Amino acid sequence: MASTLRRSLLDRLGIWVLLIGTAGLYLWNLSASGWANAFYSAAAQAGSANWEAFLYGSSDAANAITVDKPPASLWFMALAVKLFGLSSWSILVPEVLMGVASVGVLYLAVKRAFPAGSTGATKAGLLAGLALALTPVAALMFRYNNPDALLVLLMTLAAYATLRAVQSGAWRWTIMVGLLVGFGFLTKQLQVLLVVPGFALAYLLYAPVGWGKRLLQLLATGAAAVVAAGWWVLLVELTPADQRPYIGGSQSNSILELTFGYNGLGRIDGSESGSVGGNGGWGETGIGRLFSSSFGGQISWLLPAALILLVASAVLLWRQRAVPRTAESGSPVVSGASATGNSSLKASLFIWGGWLLVTAATFSFMAGIIHEYYSVALAPAIAAVVGLGAALLWERRKSPAVSLVLAGVLFVTAIWSWILLNRSSDFLPWLKWFVAGVSLVAGVGLILNAFLPVAGRRLVATVAVLAVLAGPASFTVATLTTGHSGAIVTAGPSGSSNGPGGGFAGGAQAGGRPGGTGTAGTGGGGGGIGGLLNSTTPSSELVSLLESDASKYTWAAAVVGSNNAAGYQLATQLPVMALGGFNGTDPAPTLDEFKALVAAGKIHFLIAGTISGASSSGSDAANEINSWVAANYTASTVGGVTVYNLSAS
């Protein structure tokens, strides 16, 4: 009894240390990223100032155009800004909390997969949670204001709810899965569906109810997802276009086009209309993409281990009774061969393994827009499979074959860590030797574990965990010490906020320095696509100009591109119209619509400039507007930026 109570207290202490440690890690140096992705920060500011902008996810409080995603991730930031004021912390702390919650939910889901009384349940949950927290791209995105943090949390919650549904067969859990998937659609549209095949198979195969009820519940789950996402889609589609903002990222002002085109099938085959940098410009596709120099250090540290453990765990579970399990003391424990425990573990392999394999395959072969930070969607699945697999094999470690597999997983992970660390040869050059040394020691200990005392086996396990997590942890710490900004960011010591080449051309560079070279996130036109990927930092003179008589106008200014508009909007907290949306290629507004707004006295200034490198498949309306204004209004230079006063004749 005392031993059980002590173990329970230690388990609780372990999860609280993990959660508090994750929170402290992610909160440290948080404000170094400033506005982070100003595109979403400006939309959060707009949503905090106007409920219509909140509902639709508008880029500005006057509701000219939305961001190119549904608004769910913006809602949390907008509410924080409304409660605590506009600041880097109010924008980014909600993302940190989502990260901590994701770690906690993953712990609960992995732990719950094991039968009651299993000595490996808590260890598996803690290892999975720690692996997620220390994944470099997770540490990046759980401190960043892209939609991915909320998407990962919702998918992890849905995985947990799926396991609860498998264990209970209860309607409430199957409906909860659908609601979470639907809300995930309102976060990042079709990407959330990548987890659905594994979830559906797990329930279909292992739910403790009859086949008829299983199928009926799966249909109800799908209906719940449609309801959770469909209300907003119907609202957008049924509201007259002149009574809502333009749907950014679409060419026809349609959320359905955005869903199945630019953010849907276009990502698979590379046919995103209005995109930039496409047409094969997103790197080589293929099975090796996630191990490449671009993605490897972000997500793949434990990917080889996860794949090996997934196969090994499946083999063990499908021949469960043939392999005895022993507790730390060597005495028998509750066997996973029981119907409930075995079903939960098998279902968990489908839940997390399906998530891992489907998502990895999609990311590996998609020909459209893909950025390294997308790989954060793999982090919970990799961490869960590692936690589950390592615990399952550890409980059977006295089998020579199992001990060899464990050692092999450790050696493969060490070799891959060496390769990844060697790619950043100037970063902690001693670390790869450390990883190699401790992996060798731990690997030998795993092979010889049957001859070791209890304390020796515990030491081997601790050293093995240190060996596999040292590499990703070092990249995570490097990520935390660096501020990140702009639309494209990467984790690790060589993390960059820059993207493909391009520039902000016209009257001035994006940051107000004609012909100058800029730094990502500081407003310069160089170092990436300038105003496309990075926001502007206007001068105090320009801010004062935009604020003058601002109450008389609906928009203080208009400028091509959402990131350009975001910089001016965040500096003034006034609505700034983003001509052409994110890429500057949306037909919003058209030239005729812009002329009408100017004639009605709704736009005060136009800040000159266009985004070069935009796709010819999109609209040229933004460039047409710039040309029309230049031909009909007098230019002036304020803080190095070309400005037109549209209220002057």
Helices and strands as residue ranges (DSSP letters): H 2-27, G 30-33, H 38-49, H 51-56, H 72-84, H 88-112, H 121-133, H 136-141, H 148-168, H 171-188, G 189-195, H 196-206, H 211-238, G 241-243, H 255-257, I 258-265, H 266-269, G 289-291, H 296-299, G 300-302, H 303-318, G 320-322, H 339-365, G 372-378, H 379-395, H 400-423, H 431-447, G 449-451, H 454-480, E 503-505, H 540-547, G 550-552, E 555-560, H 562-572, E 576-579, H 591-599, E 603-607, E 610-612, H 621-632, E 635-638, E 641-645
